[in-house]
Amino acid sequence: MSNSMPMVPVSEAIEMVLRETAKLLWSRSTSSEESSSSCVPSNLVGRISATDIKAPSPGYPNHNSSIMDGYAVKTCDLIRALGDYNSMSERDQQEFVLDFTVIAKIFAGDETIPSHHSEINGRKAIYLTTGAVVPDGYDAVIPVEETILLERADGISNMQIVRTKVQSVLNTKPWTWIRTIGCDVPADSIVLSRGELICPVHLALLTQVGVSLQHVRVKDIVRVGVLSTGNELIANALGGYTTNGKIPDANRPLLLAQLSTYHNCEAVDLGIVSDDEGRDNISTKLEDALFGEGSVDVIITTGGISMGEKDIMEQVFVEGMGGKIHFGRMNMKPGKPTTFITIDKSINGQTHRKLVFALPGNPVSASVCTELLVRPCLDLLHHGVDVNSISDDIDSFVQFASENAIVHEEVIATLESDIVLDKGRPEYHRVSLERTPVVSQHGTQQYAYQATSTGVQRSSRVLSLRNADGLMMLPRGGPLGCGYDVAEKGMSYPVLLFSSLSVSNLTKPRFKDSLHCKMSTAAPDNKKDDAIQVGLIICSTEEPQDENAESKICTTVARTLNKHCRASILRKATIIFNDNNALTQQLPDTVNGTAMEGVDIIFVVGCIGNIAGFSSGLEISHVLRSIMLKKANALALQVRQAAASQDGLAALFENVVGTVRKGSAVLISCSDKGLEGAVGSISGSIRHLRSVLVQ
C-alpha cells in the first residue's frame, strides 16, 4: 500500500513525474503512436507544429513593391545624368534641372502594369503609392517629398527633383525604397518549425507566404481526464443545498477549469464514481477512459487514496489495471497522500503508456498538487523535446528532457505578517503578492515582492485559493526542520507563481535550475539539522578605538542568526588596510584561504565609522564582487534595505551576496551600521540560501 511507502520530497516527486513523462515521449518518438491533425485556424495558436513549413518560391513579397509614396525611376538614367552633372561648373550645377516625364500611376493593389511608352524620349518615371508594384526595368523609388509635379500644356506631367535634393538623388543606389522579391521571407526558409509553439505571428507569416492555415498539421493535443470518487459526492451544477452526509463535487469544476488555463491540454470530464461500485467496475470504466475510443493520455482522480476502509483507488490502478506506483506520499502540506502511477499496456504489439495522478479528495490539496505535478508534466508532453536534442540513447534522452522541462516561475517575496510553521512537513502556503519597483545598486529597475497569506490554509477551504497569486514554500518548523517555529514578518521565501511573467519559453525556469526544487531538499525530513558554520571577516581602515568593537560584532551576528537557526562562528579574521591595494590582496586571500576553511556562510563586515568611511565600503564590495562565482543581487538589495531601515547610514554601503571558495560557501557583505537588521533579514532563510546557491 502507498501509505506504507516513505514520503518523498516534492523535488524528487516532480523529477519522477518528469522522467516517466519523458519515457512516454521517447516511446512515441520511436513508434508510430505520435499523431497529428489539422484544426480550424482560430484554434491554431498555442498548438505545436507537427512539421516544418517552408516559404514557397519566390518568397515574400512575391513582387518588387514601393516602400514610399513616390516615383519609380531607372538608376541607369541617374548614372547618365550624374555624369553630365559632374562635368558642369559649380554655377551650372546650381541651375541644373533633374526632371522626368511621368508616364503612369500605379496604386497599391493594381494588377495592371502600364506599357513602357517607348515613344516618349528622355527620363521616365511612374508615380507609385506605398505597396504598389514596381514595374520591371525600374529599380529605385524617389520619395514624393523630394519632388515637384509640374503640369505641361500638352497634358503630360513632369516630375522635377527639388533643387536642394538633386545631388543626393543623382547618387541613389539601385533598389532604394523598394522591397525586393523575397526580402522579408526568402524562398525555402522555414517559417514554422516542427515542434514549435504556434503564436499569432506564425499565422501572419503563413498567410504572407501563401500557406493555407487549414492545411497546417499540429500535434494532437494531450487529453486529460478528471474523475471524482466518493459516496459522499453529488454533481451540484444546478446549485441548491445538499442533503445531510452529501457534499457537492467541487473538485471536477475546479480542476477542469484550472487545466483549461494551462493552454496545453484538452480537459475531459469523466464524472463521478461511487466507492460502492467496487474495484472491478471502476477498473472497467477507467480502462475504457484510458485505452478505449477517444482515450485520454493522463488521468487525474481525486479521493480514495488515503487509509480509509473505502479508499480503493490504489487497488483499482495497481491490482485492477496493472499499474506501477512511483510514489505514494509526498513530504508536503497540503497533499501528503498524492500518488503517481504509470500504466503500460500492449496493444497490437505496441506498448501504450498512460499517466495517473491519484490526488487527495480535499479540493485545495487537489488543486495544489495539480499545479505542482500535473502542470509540468503537461507542459513537457505539450512542448515535447527539441528534435535536435533527441538521442539514440533513452537514458540520455530522459535525462535531457527532465532536466530541461519547464517548471513554475519563481520570485522571492517578503512576508507581510507572521506565519506559524508546520512542524511535520514543508507547507505550500497560498499567498497574494504585491509588486513594488525598486532601483538596484547599479541603477537598474528591479522588483520587490511582498506576500500576504490568504488566511486559514485548511485543505478543504477553497477560499484560501481565492486571490492567491502563488504558493510560498515554507520550511518545516521546529528542531527537526528549520530550527524555528514562526516565519516572521520581513523574512523572505520563494513563491511559485500561478501565472507566468515571461512571454517566451526561453526565459522560463527549467527543472535543473529551479530554486524551488533545490530548496525542497535542503533539509532532511527526519534528521536534525547540523549547526551552520559561520566565518566572520571584519574590515577596517584603522584599529578600533573600542576594544570591544569586534566582540560586539561577533555577538550581534551570532545572536541574530540563532533566533531562526542553529549557527556558530567557526572562524574569524580581521583586516586592517590603509590603502585599497592592501585590501585587494588581503581580502581575496582571507576569503578563499585557510582562514575560512570549513565554513558554510561568510559575513564580511565593513567598519565604516562615518560617511567618509563609505568609500572604503565601496572598495570592499568591489573586491568581493570580483571573486564571486554566483551573485544574488535581489538578496543583496534585501539586506541593504533591512540595514537601512535600522540605520540610515547603511543605505550608503553597497552590499553583495554570492558564492565563493569555488562555490562551497555563501558570502554576505554588510556594514557595521544596521548590522542586526542586515543579518536578520536573511537569517530565517539562510540554510535554504546556502542549499540553493552552493553546488
Helices and strands as residue ranges (DSSP letters): G 2-4, H 10-29, E 36-37, G 41-43, E 53-54, E 59-60, E 65-66, E 70-73, H 75-86, H 90-95, E 99-106, E 124-128, E 140-143, G 144-146, E 147-151, E 157-161, G 163-165, H 166-170, E 178-179, E 185-186, E 190-192, H 200-208, G 213-215, E 218-219, E 222-229, E 233-234, E 247-248, H 251-260, E 265-273, G 275-277, H 278-291, E 298-302, H 313-315, I 316-320, E 324-327, E 339-347, E 350-359, H 363-369, I 370-374, H 375-383, G 387-389, H 394-403, E 410-415, E 419-420, E 427-439, E 445-453, G 462-465, E 470-474, E 486-487, E 492-497, G 505-507, G 511-513, H 515-519, E 532-540, H 549-561, E 567-576, H 580-592, G 594-596, E 601-607, G 611-613, H 614-627, H 633-646, G 648-652, E 657-660, E 665-671, H 675-683, H 686-693
